[in-house]
Amino acid sequence: MMEQEPIAVTIAGNDSDGSAGMPADLHSFYARNVYGMGLMTAAVAGNTTGIYAQQIMPVDFIQKQFDVLAEDFNIKAAKTGMVADSEIMNCVADNLEKYDFGKIVIDPVISTKHGNTLMDDDSYNTFIKRLVPLADVITPNFYEQRKLTGLELNTLDEVKKGAHLLQEMGAKNVLMKGRHDLDNQTEVTDLLLTEDGKFHTFTKPYFKTDRVNGTGDTLSAVIAAELAKGNSILNSVKIAKDFTYDAISHPIEVGSKWGPINHMAAQKETEE
């Protein structure tokens, strides 16, 4: 095995319109100068108006992807996205324990940014038991934080308590992403609890737009990319927060409804 450029892998579903899931992750890896690989768990047929069909990958196919990537590449970071059911979650967890894929970023796909549930009870319990303890960083959105912690999270003290609860579940570092759906909102603040017990805040102006597909995927993917380059957790999250804001605040006209964020603009902003 030759020493290569920094490599990160996304373990996720493929969105056919390129806005979220694996495509958003690969866009992010490329923009941050990391070679990206995609280990596909599912595929969806969708566009900017919605998702109309999905296909779950067979577990033996997912297993083979792990085996062949581990055999040939020196992977420095991995991130998970859509892992559709308990069987796939167990397969993913088994392989992340078996193979050294570097730092692990767990992006829960439990609830949408609007609070719609995406995971059944059995899968949710497996997620808690098998995937959360593997996380070097976990990046739940507001509604996923509520589900995971059982807290309303209406105050800063509650958000901090929730972050500690996620650490108690096994995640080393916890990024509590800020809420995006409040009336008269002017800013968004994410709260990071690092392994040493310290809290760090990251605040950006709130940019109102319907071009937000792939926002969470991008944030977690950029964190993974920076970790693959050997960056610290704190700096990786800061870079990811800046990159994602730049991608949101430079809307791209693609599709007819809930469009993607603009990775190209974010790449240019970061280079400048």
LOBAFI-692063 format. One record per atom (N, C-alpha, C, CB): x, y negated, z; residue in one letter. Coordinates in steps of 0.05 Angstrom, whole numbers, plus 32768, in hexadecimal, padded with zeros to 4 digits. Glycine has a CB too. Layout:
LOBAFI-692063
XYZa;...
This chain:
LOBAFI-692063
801180188000m;800080008000m;80127FE78000m;7FED80008019m;800F7FD77FECm;801F7FBE7FEAm;80127FA87FFBm;80207FB57FCDm;80237F978006e;80197F808014e;800E7F6C8000e;80307F728026e;7FF67F638004q;7FE97F537FF0q;7FE07F387FFBq;7FD17F617FE4q;7FD27F287FEBe;7FC67F107FF5e;7FB27F16800Be;7FB97F007FDDe;7FAA7F02801Bp;7F967F088030p;7F7C7F138023p;7F8F7EEE8040p;7F727F28802Ei;7F5A7F358024i;7F457F368039i;7F617F52801Ai;7F2C7F2F8031a;7F157F328043a;7F007F428034a;7F0A7F16804Ca;7EF07F518043v;7EDA7F618037v;7EC07F598044v;7EE07F7F803Av;7EAB7F578033t;7E907F53803Dt;7E817F6D803At;7E827F3C802Dt;7E747F758050i;7E647F8D8051i;7E477F848051i;7E6B7FA0806Ai;7E3A7F84803Ba;7E217F748038a;7E117F7D8020a;7E277F568037a;7DFA7F71801Eg;7DE97F758007g;7DEF7F617FF0g;7DCC7F74800Fg;7DE97F6A7FD8n;7DED7F587FC1n;7DD37F4A7FB9n;7DF87F687FA9n;7DD47F307FB8d;7DBD7F207FAFd;7DC07F1A7F92d;7DBA7F067FC0d;7DAD7F227F82s;7DB07F207F65s;7DB37F037F5Bs;7D9A7F2E7F57s;7DA87EF07F6Ad;7DAA7ED47F60d;7DC37EC67F69d;7D927EC57F6Bd;7DD57ED47F77g;7DEF7EC97F7Eg;7DEF7EB57F95g;7DFA7EBC7F67g;7DD87EB17FA2s;7DD67E9C7FB6s;7DDE7EA47FD2s;7DBA7E917FB7s;7DDA7EBD7FD9a;7DDE7EC67FF5a;7DEA7EE17FF5a;7DC37EC58005a;7DED7EED800Dg;7DF87F07800Fg;7E157F098004g;7DE77F1B8001g;7E1A7F207FF8m;7E357F247FEDm;7E3F7F0F7FDAm;7E367F3F7FDFm;7E2F7F057FC7p;7E3A7EF07FB6p;7E437ED77FC5p;7E257EE87FA1p;7E337ECE7FD8a;7E3B7EB77FE8a;7E557EBC7FF7a;7E257EAF7FFCa;7E587ED48001d;7E707EDB8010d;7E887EDA7FFDd;7E6E7EF7801Cd;7E857EE57FE5l;7E9C7EE67FD2l;7EA27ECA7FC8l;7E957EF87FBBl;7E8D7EB97FC3h;7E937E9D7FBCh;7EA47E907FD2h;7E787E8D7FB9h;7E9D7E967FEBs;7EAB7E898002s;7EC77E938004s;7E9C7E8F801Cs;7ECC7EAD8001f;7EE77EB88002f;7EF87EAA7FEDf;7EE77ED77FFEf;7EEE7EA97FD4y;7EFD7E9E7FBEy;7F037E807FC4y;7EED7EA07FA4y;7EF07E717FCEa;7EF47E557FD3a;7F097E507FE8a;7EDA7E487FDBa;7F0D7E637FFAr;7F207E61800Fr;7F3B7E708009r;7F157E6B802Ar;7F3E7E777FF0n;7F577E837FE7n;7F5D7E9E7FF4n;7F6E7E707FECn;7F487EAD7FF7v;7F4B7EC98001v;7F3F7EDC7FEDv;7F3D7ECC801Dv;7F4D7EF27FE8y;7F427F067FD5y;7F2B7F147FE2y;7F587F1A7FCCy;7F147F137FD5g;7EFB7F1F7FE1g;7EF37F397FD4g;7EE57F0B7FDFg;7EEA7F4B7FE5m;7EDF7F657FDDm;7EC37F687FE7m;7EF17F7C7FE6m;7EB27F777FD8g;7E977F7B7FE0g;7E907F987FE4g;7E847F6F7FCBg;7E897F9F7FFCl;7E807FBA8002l;7E627FB98005l;7E8E7FC5801Dl;7E547FC47FF0m;7E387FBF7FEDm;7E277FD37FFEm;7E307FC17FD0m;7E157FC8800Et;7E027FD8801Et;7DE67FD98012t;7E017FCE803At;7DE07FC48002a;7DC57FC27FF6a;7DC67FAE7FDFa;7DB07FB9800Ca;7DB17FAD7FD0a;7DAE7F997FBBa;7D927F907FBAa;7DB77FA57F9Fa;7D8E7F767FB4v;7D737F6B7FB2v;7D6F7F5E7F97v;7D6E7F577FC9v;7D577F607F8Da;7D4F7F527F75a;7D407F397F7Da;7D3D7F647F62a;7D4D7F227F79g;7D417F0A7F82g;7D4B7EF27F73g;7D457F067FA0g;7D3D7EDB7F77n;7D467EC27F6Cn;7D407EAC7F80n;7D377EBC7F50n;7D3F7E937F79t;7D3C7E7E7F8Ct;7D1F7E7C7F96t;7D447E647F80t;7D0D7E8B7F8Bt;7CF17E8B7F95t;7CEB7EA27FA8t;7CDE7E8D7F7Et;7CFD7EB67FAAg;7CF87ECC7FBDg;7D067EE57FB5g;7CDA7ED17FBEg;7D037EF97FC6i;7D0E7F147FC1i;7CF87F277FBAi;7D1E7F1F7FDBi;7CFB7F367FA4y;7CE57F457F99y;7CEA7F637F99y;7CE17F3C7F7Dy;7D027F6C7F9Fa;7D077F897FA1a;7D227F8C7FAFa;7D067F977F86a;7D267FA37FBCq;7D407FA97FC7q;7D477FC67FC5q;7D417FA07FE5q;7D607FCC7FC4q;7D6A7FE87FC3q;7D7F7FEC7FD7q;7D747FEF7FA6q;7D7B7FFF7FE9i;7D8F80057FFEi;7DA380197FF2i;7D8280118018i;7DBD80147FF6m;7DD180267FECm;7DD280407FFCm;7DED80197FEDm;7DD680577FEFp;7DD980717FFEp;7DF180708011p;7DDC80887FEAp;7DEE807C8028v;7E03807B803Cv;7E1D80888031v;7DFA80898055v;7E1B809D8022d;7E3480A98017d;7E4380978004d;7E2E80C48009d;7E3480867FF6f;7E4080727FE5f;7E4E805C7FF5f;7E2B80657FD2f;7E418053800Bi;7E4D803F801Di;7E66804B8029i;7E3980378033i;7E6580648032q;7E7D8071803Dq;7E9480728029q;7E75808E8046q;7E8E80798011k;7EA3807A7FFCk;7EB0805F7FF8k;7E9880857FE2k;7EA0804A7FF9q;7EAC802F7FF6q;7EBF8029800Cq;7E96801A7FF6q;7EB880308025f;7ECB802D803Bf;7EE5803D8036f;7EBE80368056f;7EE28056802Ed;7EF98067802Bd;7F0D805C8016d;7EF080838024d;7F0280557FFFv;7F14804C7FE9v;7F2180317FEFv;7F05804C7FCFv;7F12801F7FFCl;7F1E80058003l;7F3480088018l;7F087FF2800Dl;7F2E8019802Ca;7F42801D8041a;7F5B802A8037a;7F36802D8058a;7F58803B8023e;7F6F804A8018e;7F8380388009e;7F65805F8005e;7F7880227FFDd;7F8980137FEAd;7F8F7FF67FF2d;7F7B80127FD0d;7F817FEC8007f;7F847FCF800Cf;7F8A7FCA802Af;7F6B7FC08004f;7F987FB4802En;7F9E7FAB8049n;7F8B7F948050n;7FBC7FA1804Cn;7F737F9B8059i;7F5E7F88805Ei;7F627F7A8079i;7F427F96805Di;7F617F5F8078k;7F677F508090k;7F4E7F4680A0k;7F777F388088k;7F377F478093a;7F1E7F3F80A1a;7F077F4B8092a;7F1C7F2080A2a;7EF27F5080A2a;7ED97F5B8097a;7EC27F4C80A3a;7ED67F79809Ca;7EAD7F488093k;7E947F3D809Ek;7E7C7F4E8095k;7E907F1F8095k;7E697F5080A7t;7E517F5E80A0t;7E3A7F4B809Bt;7E497F7280B7t;7E297F538088g;7E117F448082g;7DF97F578085g;7E127F378066g;7DEB7F5C806Fm;7DD47F6D806Fm;7DDD7F8B8072m;7DC47F6A8056m;7DD77F968089v;7DDA7FB3808Ev;7DBE7FBE8095v;7DF07FBA80A5v;7DB27FCA8082a;7D957FCB8081a;7D877FDC8096a;7D8D7FD68067a;7D947FF2809Fd;7D86800380B3d;7D9A801080C5d;7D75801880A4d;7D90802080D7s;7DA1802C80ECs;7DB6803F80E0s;7D90803C8100s;7DAF804E80CCe;7DC2806180BFe;7DD9805280B3e;7DB4807280AAe;7DD3803C80A5i;7DE9802C8099i;7DF9801E80AFi;7DDE80188086i;7DEC801480C3m;7DFB800780D9m;7E0E801A80E6m;7DE77FFC80EEm;7E06803380EBn;7E17804680F7n;7E2F804D80E5n;7E08806080FEn;7E29804E80CBc;7E3F805380B8c;7E53803C80B8c;7E338057809Bc;7E49802480B8v;7E5B800C80B8v;7E6B800C80D2v;7E4A7FF280B6v;7E5E801080E9a;7E6C80108102a;7E8180268104a;7E588013811Aa;7E7A803E80FBd;7E8D805480FBd;7EA6804D80ECd;7E80806D80F0d;7EA2804080D5n;7EB9803A80C4n;7EC9802280CEn;7EB0803580A8n;7EBC800F80DAl;7ECB7FF880E5l;7EDB800180FDl;7EB87FE180ECl;7ED28016810Ae;7EE280228120e;7EF880348116e;7ECF80328133e;7EF3804180FFk;7F07805380F4k;7F1D804580E5k;7EF9806680E0k;7F16803180D5y;7F2A802380C4y;7F30800880D0y;7F1F802180A7y;7F487FFF80CCd;7F507FE480D4d;7F4B7FD080BEd;7F6F7FE380DCd;7F347FC280C0f;7F2D7FAE80ADf;7F327F9280B8f;7F107FB180A4f;7F437F9080CCg;7F4A7F7680D8g;7F347F6B80E9g;7F507F6380C2g;7F327F5180EBk;7F1E7F4380FBk;7F027F4880EFk;7F247F2580FDk;7EEF7F4A8101i;7ED47F5180F9i;7EC17F3A8100i;7ECA7F6C8106i;7EB37F3080ECv;7E9E7F1B80F0v;7E837F2880ECv;7EA37F0380DDv;7E727F288100i;7E587F3380FEi;7E447F1C80FAi;7E517F448117i;7E387F1C80E2d;7E237F0880DCd;7E087F1780DEd;7E277EFB80C0d;7DF97F1480F3p;7DE07F2480F6p;7DCC7F1D80E0p;7DD47F1F8112p;7DC07F3180D5v;7DAA7F2C80C3v;7D917F3780D0v;7DAF7F3A80A6v;7D897F2980E6i;7D727F3180F6i;7D5A7F2080F0i;7D797F2F8114i;7D5E7F0680EDs;7D487EF380E8s;7D527EDE80D4s;7D3F7EE58102s;7D407ED480C4t;7D467EBE80B2t;7D4A7EA480C1t;7D317EBB809Ct;7D547E9080B4k;7D577E7680C1k;7D3C7E6A80C8k;7D677E6380AFk;7D267E7580BEh;7D0B7E6C80C5h;7CFE7E7D80DAh;7CFA7E6A80ACh;7D0B7E9280E3g;7D017EA380F9g;7CF37EBD80F0g;7CEE7E938108g;7CF37EC380D6n;7CE77EDC80CCn;7CF97EF480D2n;7CE17EDA80AEn;7CED7F0980DEt;7CFC7F2180E6t;7D047F3280CEt;7CEC7F3180FAt;7D1D7F3B80CEl;7D277F4B80B7l;7D307F6780BFl;7D3E7F3C80AAl;7D2D7F6E80D9m;7D387F8780E2m;7D247F9580F4m;7D527F8380F1m;7D1F7FB080F0d;7D0D7FBE8101d;7D1A7FC5811Cd;7D047FD980F4d;7D0A7FCE812Fd;7D137FD2814Bd;7D2A7FE6814Cd;7CFD7FDB815Cd;7D297FFC813Ed;7D3E8010813Fd;7D5880058134d;7D368029812Fd;7D577FF6811Es;7D6F7FEA8113s;7D7A7FD58126s;7D697FDE80F7s;7D687FC68132y;7D717FB18145y;7D807FBD815Cy;7D597FA1814Fy;7D767FD38167n;7D837FE0817En;7D9E7FEB8176n;7D717FF68189n;7DA07FF6815Et;7DBA80008154t;7DCD7FE98150t;7DB6800F813At;7DC37FD38146f;7DD47FBB8142f;7DE17FB2815Df;7DC47FA48136f;7DD07FB18171i;7DDA7FA9818Ci;7DEF7FBD8196i;7DC37FA881A0i;7DEA7FD68193k;7DFB7FEB819Ek;7E157FEF818Fk;7DEC8005819Fk;7E147FED8174r;7E2B7FF58164r;7E3A7FDE8158r;7E228007814Er;7E2C7FC9814El;7E3A7FB48140l;7E437F9C8151l;7E287FAA812Al;7E327F948163v;7E397F7D8174v;7E547F818182v;7E237F778188v;7E597F99818Ep;7E727F9C819Cp;7E8B7F9C818Bp;7E717FB681ABp;7E877F9E8170l;7E9E7F9D815El;7EA67F818156l;7E987FAD8145l;7E957F6D815Da;7E997F528153a;7EB07F438160a;7E7F7F428157a;7EC37F3B814Fd;7ED67F268158d;7EC87F0C8159d;7EEF7F258145d;7EB57F088147v;7EA37EF08147v;7E877EF9813Fv;7EAE7ED98135v;7E737EF0814Di;7E577EF48144i;7E4B7ED9813Fi;7E477F04815Ai;7E3A7ED7812At;7E307EBD8121t;7E127EBD811Dt;7E3E7EB68106t;7E027EC18133p;7DE57EC18130p;7DD97EA5812Bp;7DD87ECE8148p;7DC47EA4811Bn;7DB57E8B8119n;7DA37E888132n;7DA47E8B80FFn;7D957E718133f;7D857E6B814Bf;7D717E818152f;7D777E518147f;7D627E8B813Ey;7D4E7E9F8144y;7D5A7EBA814By;7D3B7EA2812Cy;7D717EC0813Fe;7D7F7ED88147e;7D897ED68164e;7D967EDE8134e;7D927EBF816Bq;7D9B7EBA8187q;7D847EBF819Aq;7DA67E9E818Aq;7D6D7EB58194r;7D557EBA81A5r;7D4F7ED881A8r;7D3D7EAC819Ar;7D507EE68192k;7D4B7F038192k;7D607F1281A2k;7D4A7F0D8175k;7D787F0B819El;7D8E7F1A81ABl;7D907F1481C9l;7DA97F12819El;7D897EFC81D1t;7D8D7EF481EDt;7D737EF581FDt;7D997ED981EEt;7D5C7EF381F0g;7D437EF281FFg;7D3E7ED6820Bg;7D427F078214g;7D4E7EC38203l;7D4B7EA7820El;7D3E7E9581F9l;7D677E9C8216l;7D317E808203e;7D257E6C81F1e;7D397E5981E5e;7D107E5C8200e;7D507E5581F3l;7D667E4581E9l;7D5E7E2881E4l;7D717E5181D0l;7D4E7E1D81F6n;7D457E0181F3n;7D587DED81FFn;7D2A7DFE81FFn;7D6C7DF6820Et;7D7F7DE4821At;7D9C7DEE8215t;7D7A7DE28239t;7DAF7DDC8218l;7DCB7DE38214l;7DD37DF98228l;7DDD7DCB8217l;7DC97DF78241d;7DD07E0B8255d;7DC67E27824Cd;7DC47E048270d;7DAE7E288241e;7DA47E418237e;7DB47E4C8220e;7D867E3E822Fe;7DBD7E3B820Ev;7DCD7E4481F7v;7DE87E4F8202v;7DD37E2C81E4v;7DF47E428215k;7E0C7E4C8221k;7E087E67822Fk;7E187E388235k;7DF17E69823Dk;7DEB7E83824Ak;7DE87E998235k;7DD17E80825Ak;7DDA7E92821Fg;7DD77EA58209g;7DF17EAE81FDg;7DC57E9981F3g;7E047E9C81FAa;7E1E7EA381EFa;7E2C7EB68202a;7E2F7E8A81EBa;7E2A7EB1821Ch;7E367EC4822Fh;7E297EDF822Eh;7E347EB8824Ch;7E0F7EE0822Al;7E017EFA8228l;7E0C7F0A8210l;7DE37EF58225l;7E117EFC81FAl;7E1B7F0A81E2l;7E377F1481E7l;7E1A7EF781CAl;7E477F0581F6q;7E617F0F81FDq;7E5F7F28820Fq;7E717EFA820Cq;7E4B7F288221e;7E477F3F8232e;7E3E7F588221e;7E327F398247e;7E327F53820Am;7E2B7F6981F8m;7E437F7481E9m;7E157F6081E4m;7E597F6581EAg;7E727F7081DEg;7E7F7F5E81CAg;7E6C7F8981D1g;7E727F4981C0a;7E7E7F3781ACa;7E947F2681BAa;7E697F2481A0a;7EAB7F2481ADk;7EC27F1681BAk;7EBD7EF881B9k;7EDC7F1D81ABk;7EB57EED81A2n;7EB07ED1819En;7E947ECE8193n;7EC67EC4818Bn;7E867EB9819Cv;7E6A7EB68195v;7E657E9A818Av;7E577EBB81ADv;7E5B7E998171l;7E547E7F8165l;7E367E7D8165l;7E607E7C8148l;7E2B7E6B8176m;7E0E7E668178m;7E087E4F8164m;7E057E5F8195m;7DFE7E57814Dk;7DF97E438138k;7DE17E318140k;7DF47E50811Dk;7DE37E188139g;7DCF7E058141g;7DB57E088131g;7DD97DE9813Dg;7DA07DFE813Cr;7D867E008130r;7D847DEC8119r;7D6F7DFB8144r;7D747DF38104h;7D727DE280ECh;7D567DD980E5h;7D7E7DF080D4h;7D437DDD80F7d;7D277DD980F0d;7D177DC78103d;7D187DF380EEd;7D267DB48110l;7D197DA28123l;7D0F7D898114l;7D2C7D9B8139l;7CFA7D7D811Ed;7CF07D648113d;7D047D4E8119d;7CD47D5D811Fd;7D077D3C8105n;7D197D258108n;7D357D2D8110n;7D0D7D12811Dn;7D3E7D438106q;7D597D4D810Dq;7D6E7D3C80FEq;7D5C7D6A8105q;7D847D35810Dt;7D997D248101t;7DB47D328100t;7D9B7D0A8110t;7DB77D478110e;7DD07D568110e;7DCC7D738118e;7DE47D488124e;7DE07D838113v;7DE07D9F811Av;7DF97DA58129v;7DDD7DB28100v;7DF67DB18140t;7E0D7DB88151t;7E0F7DD68155t;7E0C7DAA816Ct;7E267DE2814Ed;7E2B7DFE8154d;7E3D7DFF816Cd;7E397E0C813Bd;7E387E14817Cl;7E477E188195l;7E577E328194l;7E347E1781AEl;7E717E308198l;7E827E488197l;7E8C7E4E81B3l;7E9A7E438184l;7E877E6781BCl;7E927E7181D5l;7EA97E8481CDl;7E7C7E8081E7l;7EC17E7C81D5t;7ED97E8C81CEt;7EDE7EA181E3t;7EF17E7A81C9t;7EEF7EB381DCe;7EF57ECA81EDe;7F007EC28208e;7F097EDD81E0e;7F0D7EAA820Ad;7F187EA18223d;7F037E938235d;7F2E7E8E821Dd;7EEA7E93822Cg;7ED57E88823Dg;7ED07E6A8239g;7EDB7E8C8259g;7EDD7E5E8225k;7EDA7E418220k;7EC57E3C820Ak;7EF57E358218k;7EB77E26820Df;7EA37E1E81F8f;7EAF7E0881E7f;7E897E148206f;7EA77E0881CDh;7EB07DF581BAh;7E987DED81A9h;7EC87E0081A8h;7E957DD381A3t;7E7E7DCA8193t;7E877DC08178t;7E6E7DB481A2t;7E757DC58164f;7E7A7DBC8149f;7E617DAF813Ff;7E837DD48137f;7E627D95813At;7E4A7D868133t;7E4D7D798117t;7E447D708148t;7E387D7C8107k;7E377D6F80EDk;7E1C7D6180E9k;7E3C7D8480D6k;7E1B7D4D80D8p;7E017D4180D2p;7DEE7D5680C6p;7E047D2980BFp;7DD47D5280CCy;7DC07D6480BFy;7DBA7D5A80A3y;7DA67D6580D1y;7DBD7D6B808Ff;7DB87D648074f;7D9F7D72806Af;7DD07D6B8061f;7D897D638066k;7D707D6F805Ek;7D707D778041k;7D587D5C8064k;7D6C7D90803Bt;7D6C7D9B8020t;7D5F7DB68020t;7D887D9B8014t;7D547DBE8009d;7D4B7DDA8006d;7D5F7DEB7FF8d;7D307DDA7FF7d;7D777DE17FF4r;7D8D7DF07FE8r;7D9E7DFB7FFFr;7D9F7DDE7FD5r;7D947E10800Cv;7DA27E1B8024v;7DA67E398023v;7D927E13803Cv;7DA07E46800Cn;7DA47E63800Bn;7DC17E6A800En;7D997E6E7FF0n;7DC77E7C8020g;7DE37E858024g;7DF27E768038g;7DF17E84800Ag;7DE57E648047t;7DF37E53805At;7E017E648070t;7DE07E408068t;7DF17E76807Dg;7DFD7E878092g;7E127E9A8087g;7DE87E97809Fg;7E0D7EA5806Fd;7E217EB78063d;7E3B7EA8805Fd;7E177EC28048d;7E397E908055t;7E517E80804Ft;7E617E7A8068t;7E497E668040t;7E537E71807Cl;7E617E6A8095l;7E717E8280A0l;7E4D7E6080ABl;7E647E9980A2s;7E717EB080ADs;7E877EBA809As;7E5E7EC780B2s;7E837EB88080a;7E977EC0806Ca;7EB07EAF806Ea;7E8C7EC08050a;7EAD7E958071v;7EC47E838073v;7ED37E89808Dv;7EBB7E658072v;7EC57E8F80A2i;7ED27E9780BBi;7EE37EAF80B6i;7EBE7E9C80D2i;7ED87EC380A8a;7EE77EDC80A2a;7EFF7ED68091a;7ED47EF08094a;7EFB7EC5807Da;7F117EBE806Ba;7F287EB1807Aa;7F087EAB8055a;7F227E9F808Ce;7F377E92809Be;7F457EA580AFe;7F2B7E7A80ABe;7F357EB780BAl;7F417ECB80CCl;7F547EDD80BCl;7F2B7EDB80DAl;7F4C7EE480A3a;7F5D7EF48092a;7F787EE7808Da;7F4F7EFA8078a;7F787ECD808Dk;7F917EBE8088k;7FA17EBA80A2k;7F8B7EA3807Ck;7F977EC580B8g;7FA57EC380D1g;7F9E7EAA80E2g;7FC27EC380CCg;7F897E9C80DAn;7F817E8480E9n;7F747E8C8103n;7F6D7E7380D8n;7F747E7A8116s;7F677E7F8130s;7F497E7E812Ds;7F717E6A8144s;7F3C7E898142i;7F1E7E898142i;7F147E6C8141i;7F137E97815Bi;7F207E5B8152l;7F177E3F8154l;7F1A7E318139l;7F267E31816Al;7F317E32812Dn;7F367E258114n;7F257E3180FDn;7F537E26810Cn;7F217E4B80FEs;7F117E5880EAs;7EF47E4E80EAs;7F127E7780EDs;7EE97E4B8102v;7ECE7E428105v;7ECC7E2480FCv;7EC47E458122v;7EE07E148103k;7EDF7DF880FBk;7EE07DF580DDk;7EF77DE98107k;7EF27E0480D0i;7EF37E0380B3i;7ED97E0D80A6i;7F0B7E1580A9i;7ECE7E2280B1a;7EB47E2D80A7a;7E9E7E1980AAa;7EAD7E4780B5a;7E9D7E0B80C0k;7E877DF780C5k;7E8A7DE080B1k;7E897DED80E2k;7EA37DD780ADd;7EA77DC1809Ad;7EA07DCA807Dd;7EC57DB8809Bd;7EA97DE18076f;7EA47DEC805Bf;7E867DEF8055f;7EB27E078057f;7E787DFA8069t;7E5B7DFF8065t;7E4C7DE58063t;7E507E10807Ct;7E547DD18073y;7E477DB78071y;7E4C7DAA8056y;7E517DA48088y;7E647DAC804Cd;7E6A7DA18032d;7E5A7DAF801Cd;7E887DA3802Cd;7E567DC9801Fa;7E477DD8800Ba;7E297DD1800Ba;7E4A7DF6800Fa;7E1F7DCB8023i;7E037DC48026i;7DFE7DA7801Di;7DF97DC78043i;7E107D958023s;7E0C7D79801Fs;7E127D708002s;7E1C7D698032s;7E197D827FF1h;7E1D7D7D7FD4h;7E0B7D907FC4h;7E3C7D7F7FCCh;7DF17D8B7FC4p;7DDE7D9E7FB9p;7DE57DA57F9Bp;7DC27D947FBBp;7DE07DBD7F94i;7DE47DC67F79i;7DC97DCE7F6Di;7DF97DDE7F78i;7DC47DC67F55e;7DAA7DCB7F48e;7DAB7DE67F3Ae;7DA27DB57F35e;7DA47DFB7F49v;7DA37E167F3Ev;7D887E227F47v;7DBB7E287F47v;7D787E2C7F34g;7D5F7E387F3Bg;7D497E237F3Fg;7D627E497F54g;7D317E2D7F47s;7D1A7E1B7F48s;7D0F7E157F64s;7D047E277F38s;7D1A7E237F79k;7D0F7E1F7F93k;7D257E1E7FA8k;7CFB7E367F9Ak;7D287E337FB9w;7D3C7E327FCEw;7D577E3A7FC3w;7D347E457FE6w;7D667E267FBAg;7D7E7E2C7FACg;7D967E327FBDg;7D857E167F9Ag;7DAC7E397FB1p;7DC57E3F7FC0p;7DD47E257FC8p;7DD77E507FAFp;7DE67E297FDBi;7DF87E137FE3i;7E0F7E127FCFi;7E027E168000i;7E1E7DFC7FD0n;7E327DF67FBBn;7E4E7DFC7FC4n;7E2F7DD97FB3n;7E577E157FC0h;7E727E1D7FC7h;7E877E0E7FB8h;7E767E3B7FC3h;7E827E077F9Fm;7E957DF97F8Fm;7E9B7DDD7F9Am;7E8B7DF67F72m;7E867DCF7FA2a;7E8B7DB57FAEa;7E9A7DB77FC9a;7E707DA67FB3a;7E937DCC7FD9a;7EA17DCF7FF2a;7EBE7DD57FEEa;7E937DE68002a;7EC47DE57FDAq;7EE07DEB7FD4q;7EF07DD17FCDq;7EE27DFF7FBDq;7EE37DC07FBCk;7EF17DA77FB4k;7EF47D957FCCk;7EE07D997F9Fk;7EDF7D937FDDe;7EE17D827FF5e;7EF77D8B8007e;7EC67D818004e;7EFA7DA5800Bt;7F0E7DAF801Dt;7F2A7DAA8012t;7F0A7DCD8021t;7F2D7DAE7FF7e;7F477DA97FEBe;7F507D8C7FEDe;7F477DB17FCDe;7F3C7D7A7FECe;7F437D5E7FEFe;7F4A7D57800Ce;7F2B7D4C7FE5e;
